[in-house]
Amino acid sequence: MDLLNPIDAIFLGIESREHPMHVGGLQLFEPPADAGPTFTRDVFRRMTSATDVRTRFRRHPSRGLFGGFSSVSWHQADEVDLSYHLRRSALPAPGGMSELLDLTARLHGQLLDRHRPLWEARLIEGLDDGRFAVYIKIHHALIDGVSAMRLLQRTLTDDPLDTELRVPWTMGAPARPHTEPVSPWQQLRKALPRTVSSARAAVGPLRGVLDGRLELPMTAPPTMFNVPIGGARRIAVRSWPMERINAVRTATGATVNDVVLAMSSAALREYLMDHDALPDQPLIAMVPVNIRTEAETDGNIVAACLCNLGTNIADPVARLETISTSMRDAKQIFTQLPQLEAIALSALLMAPLGVSLLPGFDTLPRMPFNLVISNVPGPRTPVYFQGARLDANYPLSIPFESQAMNITLNTNGDNLDFGIVGCRRIPHLDRLPEHLESGLAELEKAVA
């Protein structure tokens, strides 16, 4: 039995049919030039033969005292039914991106079975351009975006001729110094002082909130995104050349993440204006920032930066400057803190989101923030799986209660791949990629 850390336990505890708490990814692969008609079938057969399932992919919640599932500890499955966790699907004609995204949205909206290890994968064929896709989802209590991307990179190779099979569920943790086994009670005894220290640590960072350098939770204006959500999902995706983002970054002195946030801000502003729903106050985004070490691979170790998106500012350059200042101030505070204090401050900033999930608190007059926008580092060079080149890698994350849309992106060679996941009730989500393009284009024009 393995004890969960507090953040992982929260992801299990707040999950419901309306709020599936898994993250996922949709990867599109271009088969090698010499691939025959049975290429994807052969790849799938090799994947099903990878039965050496490692610890992370054997975990599911332990059973509690009264028969329900506990959010305190993991149970390790002795056997993993790979025929359940890994399946093969084919798209209906015409097999375009619309059919692929419709299938992926349905899969992404379905809860993981807590009686089984908390992950599923699907190889999808039938795309009209000859590519095939792999969709995988893993419970957020098992993995966060950064560790998921690191795991993915370890399954891929930069050698197109390397056909050694590497799949996520057979990948062990990176080598660490040998340590003696620790019993659950020893884990608990060690965890209690750290929990107390975390509570004390939250007090010091409050000065960053009080002196105005951090955006405060509960200051975000209500928008059409900040409404109760259902469990069904809608997905939109698109890729942009890094060359375009870097040109704006170089011209303005901003960071790549600042430019991405400015694109998102412009898209949200245009979308809300189209619906005559743009608030006078700026939208606030929660931007996760990785604070894990290279040796830390399990669970969630991120800082929660709140960013002023400047959606009330018409000038794109002034909007970018507002975003850059907001992110720089937040990062300065978090990077000056020990990891324990940074996690404690993040928990403090995120606490109102948990309150909104409690009965009677689902109609709070103000939101802790309007949405999550996350930028996850990915592979910087072309990579391959079984000789097939990774063409696109769209990250798919979690809309929360009163957070009906999530924007996540990652680096993929010379591109940035965006995955937008929303509650299916949000209208015209498929227009967001065009609004993102308009936001980047107006920045390019402004700094030319």
Salt bridges, closest charged atoms under 4 A:
ASP2 OD2 - ARG59 NH2 3.66
GLU15 OE1 - ARG114 NH2 2.79
GLU15 OE1 - HIS139 NE2 3.20
ASP42 OD1 - ARG45 NH2 2.99
ASP52 OD2 - ARG54 NE 3.45
ASP81 OD2 - ARG116 NH1 3.97
ASP102 OD2 - ARG106 NE 3.52
ASP102 OD1 - ARG424 NH2 3.88
ASP113 OD1 - HIS115 ND1 3.14
ASP113 OD2 - ARG116 NE 3.38
GLU125 OE2 - ARG88 NE 2.38
ASP129 OD2 - ARG131 NE 2.81
ASP144 OD2 - ARG292 NH2 2.35
ASP162 OD2 - ARG166 NH2 2.81
GLU164 OE1 - ARG166 NH2 3.19
GLU180 OE2 - HIS178 NE2 3.61
ASP211 OD2 - ARG213 NE 2.82
GLU270 OE2 - HIS435 ND1 3.36
ASP274 OD2 - HIS435 NE2 3.35
GLU294 OE2 - ARG150 NH2 3.48
ASP298 OD1 - ARG56 NH1 3.31
ASP298 OD2 - ARG59 NH1 3.95
ASP391 OD2 - ARG131 NH1 2.42
ASP391 OD1 - ARG389 NH1 3.32
GLU401 OE1 - HIS19 NE2 2.61
GLU434 OE2 - ARG238 NH1 2.93
GLU437 OE1 - ARG238 NH2 3.76
GLU437 OE1 - ARG244 NH1 3.06
GLU442 OE2 - ARG319 NH1 3.04
GLU444 OE2 - ARG244 NE 2.80
